[in-house]
């Protein structure tokens, strides 16, 4: 059985369609805001983590400000270098959230808390 041949102008059309599809994919993924499933999941996880940190910072600040020596702690925090302030908050236990048994302080919460405290 013999198959009919393709029309003469089919090959240039197919090359043009392939080039257009490749160009569309390159433009879409680089500048069009498209994302693969893995990239979208990473971005969603980062945003969720940022939201958690943002919601825990006020608790950390409140824990830091409790007690009679809060003013002295704030002065000591301001005297430390910027990169050490998160560690200062972590070591003080203010970045450890209440109700989490034997949990370690969250370093991102500690950094954001130190930044918020230094603005007070």
Residue, then its C-alpha position, 0 to 999 in steps of 0.5 A: x500500500x502506498x501512502x500519499x505524499x505530503x504537499x510541497x510546502x509542508x516541510x517549511x511549515x513544520x520547520x516554522x512551527x518547530x522554531x515557533x514552539x521553541x521560541x514560545x517556550x524560551x520566552x515563556x519560561x524566561x520572561x513570561x512568568x511560566x514555571x515548572x512544577x518543581x520551581x512552583x513548589x520551591x516558590x510556594x515553600x519559600x513563601x509559606x516559610x516567610x509567612x510563618x517567620x512573619x507570624x512568629x516574629x511578634x511572639x519573639x519580640x513579646x518574649x524578649x520584652x517581658x521581664x524587668x531587664x528588657x531595657x538592658x537586653x535591648x541595649x546589649x542587643x544593639x551593641x552586638x554586631x548585626x550578624x551576631x544579633x540573631x544568635x543573641x536572640x537565639x541564645x536568649x531563647x526568645x526565638x523558641x516558640x511556646x508550646x514546642x517541647x525541647x525545640x531549638x530556636x528558629x534561626x530565621x525567626x531569630x534574625x527577623x526578631x533581632x531586626x525588628x527589635x533593633x528598630x524599636 
